[in-house]
Amino acid sequence: TPYSRLLPTNYSATSSSAGTWTSTTGSSLSISTNGKPLFSASSGKSWGATATFPTLSGTINDGIRLNNPTLPSYTLCAVARYKDWGTVAGTQRRVIGSSNANWISGFHTGYMNRFHHTNGYNATGVVADMNWHYYCDAGNKAIWDGVKNSSWTAQATYSLPAVSIGWDSSGESSDWELAELIIYDQPLSDSQIQQVSRYFRNTYGIIGGESTTAAALISSTTNYP
């Protein structure tokens, strides 16, 4: 069961700087906000996604800090992308980072599938695009678009700091768009992460990523661990 599962439809900014993000299961979070993250009820259907779905998005001046406690172990799973502005790439920095640590998950300075967990890069990634991607970061491993990252530098600790979206503590705010964020307070197994990946791929109709186990990927599923 997730520690917190956050969907755009359940995001609520109660003031210009604060709000609540109600979790569909587990813990809801009292958030801090910067600017005005934009809710869209019918985004998607482009940039590598065949489905239409709600999203939150923002410029470098619009971000969210979850204010979650540090979790000693975790798995963070997300569907996100670098936001475009009329087919032109926006500022591509840290989409999912931290408000209190030099911690990066997934997106960084024009790269994706890049991870930096406080003490150095776990994986340096590849040049970014603006397509939708799904991934899970379990601290000591990551699975990006359904494919396990084979080039990974292990570190001594794998805790999850306070998570930020588009608004990190290192001055590397990014243009961003998010469809879903799931946080677990434990490391998921590879098979559990693949289940989350299939759920993401099917729910959001994301074209890219691994193509094995066709029946499992094509069949509709709302299941995740």
C-alpha positions in Angstrom: 0.0 0.0 0.0 1.4 3.4 -0.9 2.5 5.9 1.7 0.9 8.5 -0.5 -0.7 8.6 -3.9 -1.1 12.0 -5.4 -3.2 12.9 -8.4 -3.7 16.3 -10.0 -7.5 16.2 -9.3 -6.8 16.1 -5.6 -4.4 19.0 -5.4 -5.7 22.1 -3.7 -3.9 25.4 -3.0 -5.6 27.0 -0.1 -3.6 30.2 -0.4 -0.8 31.8 -2.5 1.8 29.8 -0.6 0.2 26.7 0.9 -2.3 23.9 0.4 -3.3 20.3 0.8 -2.7 17.4 -1.5 -5.2 14.7 -0.6 -3.9 11.2 -1.1 -6.2 8.6 -2.6 -4.6 6.1 -0.1 -2.2 6.6 2.8 -1.1 10.0 3.9 -2.4 13.3 2.6 0.2 16.1 2.6 0.3 19.7 3.7 2.1 21.4 0.9 3.9 24.7 0.2 3.4 26.3 -3.2 5.2 28.8 -5.3 3.4 30.7 -8.1 0.3 29.1 -9.5 0.7 25.5 -10.7 -1.9 24.9 -13.5 -4.5 22.2 -13.4 -5.8 20.8 -16.7 -8.6 18.3 -16.7 -7.8 17.0 -20.2 -4.1 17.1 -21.0 -2.2 14.2 -22.5 -3.1 12.9 -25.9 0.3 14.0 -27.2 4.0 13.9 -26.5 4.1 10.1 -26.5 0.8 9.5 -24.7 -2.4 8.2 -26.4 -4.7 8.8 -23.5 -6.3 12.0 -22.2 -5.8 12.6 -18.5 -5.6 15.4 -15.8 -2.3 17.0 -15.1 -0.6 19.7 -13.1 2.1 21.9 -14.8 4.2 24.9 -14.2 6.9 27.2 -15.3 10.1 27.8 -13.3 8.1 30.2 -11.1 5.4 27.6 -10.2 6.2 24.7 -7.9 5.2 22.5 -5.1 7.0 21.2 -2.0 5.4 18.2 -0.4 6.8 18.7 3.1 6.9 15.0 3.7 9.0 13.6 6.5 12.3 11.9 5.6 11.6 8.2 4.9 14.4 5.9 5.8 13.6 3.7 2.8 11.3 4.3 -0.2 10.2 3.9 -3.7 9.0 6.9 -5.6 7.1 6.4 -8.9 6.0 9.1 -11.2 4.5 10.0 -14.6 6.0 13.3 -15.7 7.7 15.2 -18.5 9.6 18.4 -19.3 6.9 20.9 -20.2 6.8 22.4 -23.7 5.5 25.8 -24.6 3.9 25.6 -28.1 6.3 22.8 -29.2 9.3 24.7 -27.9 11.2 23.2 -25.0 11.0 25.1 -21.7 13.6 25.3 -19.0 14.8 21.7 -18.3 16.2 21.4 -14.8 14.9 19.4 -11.8 11.3 18.3 -12.2 11.3 16.1 -9.1 13.9 17.1 -6.5 14.0 18.1 -2.9 13.4 21.2 -0.7 16.1 20.2 1.8 18.7 18.1 0.0 20.8 17.9 -3.2 18.6 15.1 -4.4 17.4 14.5 -8.0 15.0 11.9 -9.3 14.5 11.4 -13.0 15.1 14.8 -14.7 18.1 17.2 -14.5 19.6 19.9 -16.7 18.4 18.7 -20.0 18.8 15.0 -19.2 16.3 12.3 -18.1 16.8 8.9 -16.5 19.2 10.8 -14.3 19.4 10.3 -10.5 21.5 12.0 -7.8 20.9 10.8 -4.3 22.8 13.4 -2.2 26.3 11.9 -2.5 26.8 11.8 -6.3 25.2 10.5 -9.5 23.7 7.1 -9.4 23.0 7.3 -13.1 23.8 10.2 -15.5 21.0 9.5 -17.9 20.4 10.5 -21.6 19.5 13.7 -23.4 16.0 14.7 -22.6 12.9 15.0 -24.8 9.5 16.5 -24.0 7.6 13.2 -24.0 5.7 11.6 -21.2 7.8 9.1 -19.1 7.0 6.8 -16.3 9.6 5.5 -13.7 10.2 4.2 -10.2 13.2 5.3 -8.1 13.8 2.9 -5.1 17.0 4.5 -3.9 19.4 1.7 -4.8 17.9 1.2 -8.3 15.6 2.8 -10.9 13.3 1.5 -13.6 12.7 4.0 -16.4 9.9 3.4 -18.9 9.7 -0.2 -17.7 13.4 -0.9 -18.2 15.8 -1.4 -15.2 18.8 1.0 -15.3 21.8 -1.3 -15.8 24.4 1.4 -15.1 24.0 2.3 -11.4 26.4 3.6 -8.8 25.3 2.4 -5.4 25.5 4.7 -2.3 25.5 4.0 1.4 22.1 5.5 2.3 18.8 5.5 0.4 16.4 7.8 2.4 13.8 10.0 0.8 14.1 13.7 1.7 11.3 16.2 1.5 10.2 16.0 -2.2 9.7 19.0 -4.4 8.1 19.4 -7.9 9.6 22.1 -10.1 10.8 24.0 -7.1 13.9 22.6 -5.4 16.4 23.9 -2.9 19.4 24.3 -5.4 18.1 27.1 -7.6 17.4 24.7 -10.5 13.6 25.1 -10.8 12.2 23.6 -14.0 9.2 23.8 -16.4 7.3 20.7 -15.7 4.1 18.6 -16.1 3.0 15.8 -13.8 0.2 13.2 -14.1 0.7 11.0 -11.0 3.1 10.6 -8.1 3.2 7.5 -5.8 5.4 7.2 -2.8 6.0 4.0 -0.9 7.8 3.9 2.5 9.7 0.7 1.5 11.8 -0.5 -1.4 9.6 -2.4 -3.9 10.9 -5.5 -5.6 11.6 -5.5 -9.4 8.3 -7.4 -10.0 6.3 -4.9 -8.0 7.9 -2.0 -9.8 7.0 -3.7 -13.1 3.4 -3.9 -11.9 3.5 -0.1 -11.3 5.1 0.4 -14.7 2.3 -1.6 -16.4 -0.3 0.4 -14.5 1.3 3.7 -15.7 1.7 2.6 -19.2 -1.8 1.3 -19.6 -3.5 4.2 -17.7 -1.8 7.0 -19.6 -1.3 5.2 -22.9 2.4 5.9 -23.0 3.9 4.6 -26.2 7.6 4.5 -25.3 9.4 2.0 -23.0 9.7 -1.7 -22.8 7.5 -3.9 -25.0 7.9 -7.3 -23.6 5.1 -9.3 -22.0 2.7 -7.9 -24.5 -0.5 -9.3 -23.0 0.2 -7.7 -19.6 1.1 -4.4 -21.1 -1.9 -4.2 -23.5 -4.6 -5.4 -21.0 -6.1 -2.6 -19.0 -5.2 -2.5 -15.3 -5.7 -0.2 -12.4 -3.6 -2.4 -10.0 -0.5 -1.3 -8.3 1.1 -2.7 -5.1 
